[in-house]
Amino acid sequence: MNKHYWLLRPLPHGTDHLENFIKTNFIAVGYPVGEDLSDFSFNDMRTILSKNDMEEGIGNLHSLVKGMSIGDVVVVPSTNKKDIYFAEIESDYIYDKTVDKNVEGLGYPHQRKVKWLLNKQSILRSELPDELRGSLRYPGAVADLTKHAQLIEQLINGTITEVTALETDAIDVIKELLNSKDDSIRLKAAELVLKFKL
């Protein structure tokens, strides 16, 4: 299974829980609807959210419950607009009934256990490559950042190098060619990758 990379804002049900997330090694989204959603389909989730006037959150909720997988990486921006944290998902979806309450400070029952990377230290947003920083401007609570997989891995591993937009475009083209149905095209793309790796 392919590893995915996600943006997750630490504001479930309108309250900043970043400190709690880091201290107790989990992430969450809000939507306190009184139900464990493990066995719910996308449409079932949308129906129950609609009954609770929360239908606009279907994408966020479905991503956490069904989209994310163990081993995926989550990029969590602080509300201070400066610090960015990284975590690796370590559990399947967890429903925590004790916080499934539609009150301020609670309301974050849909969770995943995580391991915070970089010893729970942040990276400054200003140090991120432009294209990743641009994607973090997305206003929603959850987004798929997998198109930035290589940059995120380099940040986590401390091997980030300045890659120009042109180089990024070239890498994207090679990735597409590696998935071609034509064996000769795939072979040429693989040769290019190996040539520049050596």
Contacts in CASP RR format, 6 or more apart in sequence:
PFRMAT RR
TARGET T0000
AUTHOR 0000-0000-0000
METHOD contacts of the structure
MODEL  1
MNKHYWLLRPLPHGTDHLENFIKTNFIAVGYPVGEDLSDFSFNDMRTILS
KNDMEEGIGNLHSLVKGMSIGDVVVVPSTNKKDIYFAEIESDYIYDKTVD
KNVEGLGYPHQRKVKWLLNKQSILRSELPDELRGSLRYPGAVADLTKHAQ
LIEQLINGTITEVTALETDAIDVIKELLNSKDDSIRLKAAELVLKFKL
1 69 0 8 1.000
2 146 0 8 1.000
3 69 0 8 1.000
3 71 0 8 1.000
3 72 0 8 1.000
3 73 0 8 1.000
3 146 0 8 1.000
3 149 0 8 1.000
4 67 0 8 1.000
4 68 0 8 1.000
4 69 0 8 1.000
4 72 0 8 1.000
4 73 0 8 1.000
4 144 0 8 1.000
4 146 0 8 1.000
5 72 0 8 1.000
5 73 0 8 1.000
5 74 0 8 1.000
5 75 0 8 1.000
5 144 0 8 1.000
5 145 0 8 1.000
5 146 0 8 1.000
5 148 0 8 1.000
5 149 0 8 1.000
5 152 0 8 1.000
6 63 0 8 1.000
6 68 0 8 1.000
6 72 0 8 1.000
6 73 0 8 1.000
6 74 0 8 1.000
6 75 0 8 1.000
6 142 0 8 1.000
6 143 0 8 1.000
6 144 0 8 1.000
6 145 0 8 1.000
7 74 0 8 1.000
7 75 0 8 1.000
7 76 0 8 1.000
7 77 0 8 1.000
7 135 0 8 1.000
7 136 0 8 1.000
7 138 0 8 1.000
7 142 0 8 1.000
7 143 0 8 1.000
7 144 0 8 1.000
7 145 0 8 1.000
8 27 0 8 1.000
8 29 0 8 1.000
8 64 0 8 1.000
8 74 0 8 1.000
8 75 0 8 1.000
8 76 0 8 1.000
8 141 0 8 1.000
8 142 0 8 1.000
9 76 0 8 1.000
9 77 0 8 1.000
9 140 0 8 1.000
9 141 0 8 1.000
9 142 0 8 1.000
10 16 0 8 1.000
10 17 0 8 1.000
10 18 0 8 1.000
10 21 0 8 1.000
10 27 0 8 1.000
10 76 0 8 1.000
10 78 0 8 1.000
10 79 0 8 1.000
11 17 0 8 1.000
11 79 0 8 1.000
11 141 0 8 1.000
12 28 0 8 1.000
12 29 0 8 1.000
12 30 0 8 1.000
12 107 0 8 1.000
12 108 0 8 1.000
12 110 0 8 1.000
12 141 0 8 1.000
13 30 0 8 1.000
13 31 0 8 1.000
13 32 0 8 1.000
13 102 0 8 1.000
13 104 0 8 1.000
13 105 0 8 1.000
13 106 0 8 1.000
13 107 0 8 1.000
13 108 0 8 1.000
14 104 0 8 1.000
15 104 0 8 1.000
15 105 0 8 1.000
15 108 0 8 1.000
16 79 0 8 1.000
17 28 0 8 1.000
17 105 0 8 1.000
17 108 0 8 1.000
18 76 0 8 1.000
18 78 0 8 1.000
18 79 0 8 1.000
18 85 0 8 1.000
21 27 0 8 1.000
21 28 0 8 1.000
21 76 0 8 1.000
21 114 0 8 1.000
22 85 0 8 1.000
22 116 0 8 1.000
22 120 0 8 1.000
25 90 0 8 1.000
25 113 0 8 1.000
25 114 0 8 1.000
25 115 0 8 1.000
25 116 0 8 1.000
26 94 0 8 1.000
26 111 0 8 1.000
26 112 0 8 1.000
26 113 0 8 1.000
26 114 0 8 1.000
27 64 0 8 1.000
27 74 0 8 1.000
27 76 0 8 1.000
27 87 0 8 1.000
27 89 0 8 1.000
27 111 0 8 1.000
27 112 0 8 1.000
27 114 0 8 1.000
28 64 0 8 1.000
28 96 0 8 1.000
28 108 0 8 1.000
28 109 0 8 1.000
28 110 0 8 1.000
28 111 0 8 1.000
28 112 0 8 1.000
29 60 0 8 1.000
29 61 0 8 1.000
29 64 0 8 1.000
29 108 0 8 1.000
29 110 0 8 1.000
29 141 0 8 1.000
29 142 0 8 1.000
30 61 0 8 1.000
30 107 0 8 1.000
30 108 0 8 1.000
30 109 0 8 1.000
30 110 0 8 1.000
31 49 0 8 1.000
31 52 0 8 1.000
31 54 0 8 1.000
31 57 0 8 1.000
31 60 0 8 1.000
31 61 0 8 1.000
31 107 0 8 1.000
31 109 0 8 1.000
31 110 0 8 1.000
32 99 0 8 1.000
32 100 0 8 1.000
32 101 0 8 1.000
32 102 0 8 1.000
32 106 0 8 1.000
32 107 0 8 1.000
32 108 0 8 1.000
32 109 0 8 1.000
33 48 0 8 1.000
33 49 0 8 1.000
33 51 0 8 1.000
33 52 0 8 1.000
33 54 0 8 1.000
33 100 0 8 1.000
34 97 0 8 1.000
34 100 0 8 1.000
34 109 0 8 1.000
35 48 0 8 1.000
35 95 0 8 1.000
36 95 0 8 1.000
36 97 0 8 1.000
37 44 0 8 1.000
37 45 0 8 1.000
37 48 0 8 1.000
37 61 0 8 1.000
37 65 0 8 1.000
37 93 0 8 1.000
37 95 0 8 1.000
37 110 0 8 1.000
38 65 0 8 1.000
38 93 0 8 1.000
38 95 0 8 1.000
40 48 0 8 1.000
40 65 0 8 1.000
42 58 0 8 1.000
42 62 0 8 1.000
42 66 0 8 1.000
45 58 0 8 1.000
45 61 0 8 1.000
45 62 0 8 1.000
45 65 0 8 1.000
46 55 0 8 1.000
46 58 0 8 1.000
49 55 0 8 1.000
49 57 0 8 1.000
49 58 0 8 1.000
49 61 0 8 1.000
57 141 0 8 1.000
59 142 0 8 1.000
60 140 0 8 1.000
60 141 0 8 1.000
60 142 0 8 1.000
61 110 0 8 1.000
63 142 0 8 1.000
63 144 0 8 1.000
64 93 0 8 1.000
64 110 0 8 1.000
64 111 0 8 1.000
64 112 0 8 1.000
64 142 0 8 1.000
65 93 0 8 1.000
65 110 0 8 1.000
66 93 0 8 1.000
68 74 0 8 1.000
68 89 0 8 1.000
68 93 0 8 1.000
68 112 0 8 1.000
69 89 0 8 1.000
70 89 0 8 1.000
70 90 0 8 1.000
70 91 0 8 1.000
70 92 0 8 1.000
71 88 0 8 1.000
71 89 0 8 1.000
71 90 0 8 1.000
72 88 0 8 1.000
72 89 0 8 1.000
73 86 0 8 1.000
73 87 0 8 1.000
73 88 0 8 1.000
73 89 0 8 1.000
73 117 0 8 1.000
73 152 0 8 1.000
73 153 0 8 1.000
73 156 0 8 1.000
74 86 0 8 1.000
74 87 0 8 1.000
74 88 0 8 1.000
74 89 0 8 1.000
74 114 0 8 1.000
75 84 0 8 1.000
75 85 0 8 1.000
75 86 0 8 1.000
75 136 0 8 1.000
75 145 0 8 1.000
75 152 0 8 1.000
76 84 0 8 1.000
76 85 0 8 1.000
76 86 0 8 1.000
76 87 0 8 1.000
77 83 0 8 1.000
77 84 0 8 1.000
77 85 0 8 1.000
77 125 0 8 1.000
77 136 0 8 1.000
78 84 0 8 1.000
78 85 0 8 1.000
78 122 0 8 1.000
81 125 0 8 1.000
82 122 0 8 1.000
82 124 0 8 1.000
82 125 0 8 1.000
82 126 0 8 1.000
83 122 0 8 1.000
83 123 0 8 1.000
83 124 0 8 1.000
83 125 0 8 1.000
84 122 0 8 1.000
84 123 0 8 1.000
84 124 0 8 1.000
84 125 0 8 1.000
84 128 0 8 1.000
84 136 0 8 1.000
85 116 0 8 1.000
85 118 0 8 1.000
85 120 0 8 1.000
85 122 0 8 1.000
85 123 0 8 1.000
86 116 0 8 1.000
86 117 0 8 1.000
86 118 0 8 1.000
86 123 0 8 1.000
86 152 0 8 1.000
86 155 0 8 1.000
86 156 0 8 1.000
87 114 0 8 1.000
87 115 0 8 1.000
87 116 0 8 1.000
87 117 0 8 1.000
88 114 0 8 1.000
88 115 0 8 1.000
88 117 0 8 1.000
89 112 0 8 1.000
89 113 0 8 1.000
89 114 0 8 1.000
90 112 0 8 1.000
90 113 0 8 1.000
90 114 0 8 1.000
90 115 0 8 1.000
91 112 0 8 1.000
91 113 0 8 1.000
91 114 0 8 1.000
92 112 0 8 1.000
93 110 0 8 1.000
93 111 0 8 1.000
93 112 0 8 1.000
94 110 0 8 1.000
94 111 0 8 1.000
94 112 0 8 1.000
94 113 0 8 1.000
95 109 0 8 1.000
95 110 0 8 1.000
95 111 0 8 1.000
96 108 0 8 1.000
96 109 0 8 1.000
96 111 0 8 1.000
97 109 0 8 1.000
99 106 0 8 1.000
99 107 0 8 1.000
99 108 0 8 1.000
99 109 0 8 1.000
100 106 0 8 1.000
100 107 0 8 1.000
100 109 0 8 1.000
101 107 0 8 1.000
117 156 0 8 1.000
118 156 0 8 1.000
123 155 0 8 1.000
125 133 0 8 1.000
125 136 0 8 1.000
128 136 0 8 1.000
128 151 0 8 1.000
128 155 0 8 1.000
129 151 0 8 1.000
129 160 0 8 1.000
129 162 0 8 1.000
129 163 0 8 1.000
130 165 0 8 1.000
131 148 0 8 1.000
131 151 0 8 1.000
131 165 0 8 1.000
131 168 0 8 1.000
132 145 0 8 1.000
132 148 0 8 1.000
132 151 0 8 1.000
132 152 0 8 1.000
132 155 0 8 1.000
135 143 0 8 1.000
135 145 0 8 1.000
135 147 0 8 1.000
135 148 0 8 1.000
145 152 0 8 1.000
150 171 0 8 1.000
151 160 0 8 1.000
151 163 0 8 1.000
154 160 0 8 1.000
154 161 0 8 1.000
163 171 0 8 1.000
174 189 0 8 1.000
174 192 0 8 1.000
174 193 0 8 1.000
177 185 0 8 1.000
177 186 0 8 1.000
177 188 0 8 1.000
177 189 0 8 1.000
178 186 0 8 1.000
178 189 0 8 1.000
178 190 0 8 1.000
178 193 0 8 1.000
179 186 0 8 1.000
180 186 0 8 1.000
180 189 0 8 1.000
END
